[in-house]
């Protein structure tokens, strides 16, 4: 699935930009990125719903990440994606939810949050980075599927019906 993606951590020099630390290749440090995403009221409200969590568990992370690669190649990687800004649905697949939660949903968000410039096709290294970001978020969601209040971002109490209700 990750053919050509080197996911091992390598030492890099960091440059400071306004919103956080970016590598010399323009992509953001994952620790700083996830800290910033956690501070965003909009980004932190995204959680996998029971149906999406079920899909992730049933098909497995490797299959879902293969879907992510295909979705990134088709919808995000071109220099001028069709319907940029509206190409990623808000629900229906774990990757769609993860893209909105991690600001990898459109080229504007990639530029603003990740330092990946618009108006050129994504490089293989950048696609691997996007998939790594999505994988980290999905892994966290699968391990800790605690429902959150959509408005406040606070954890909510589970009820008897939460585990069987598909919203």
C-alpha positions, 0 to 999 in steps of 0.5 A: 500500500505504501509503495514508495512511502518511507514512514520512518522518522529521519532527523530534519531541520525545521523552519519557523513559519507563522502557524507552526513548524514545517520541514525544509520540504514544506510539510509540517511536523506531526506533533505540532500539527496535531497540537494545532488541530486539537486547538481548532474547534472545527477540526476537533469536533470530527469523530468517526460515527459507529458505521464508519468505525465499523467499516474501519474495523471490518475492512482493516486499516491497510484497506482503508489506507489504500482507499485513502491513497486512491482518494488522494490521487484522484481528488487532491493530488492534481494541480487544480482538482475539480471542485477544490474546496468541495471535493471531500464529503463530510461523512460516509467513509472514515477517510473523508472524516479523517481528511476534514479532521486533519485539514487534508480535505482540499488544497487550501487546507493543505496550504494553510495547515500543512505548508503544501503549496497550491497550483502544482501536483502533489509529489509522492512524498507529499501524498505519503505525508497526507496518508501518514497524517490520516493514518495517525488520526484513524489509529487514534479514533479506532483506539479511543472512540469516545463520543464528543459534543459537536458544539463544545468538543467535550467528551459526552457520557455514553448511554445504553443506546449509543453503542447500537445507534447509527447516526 
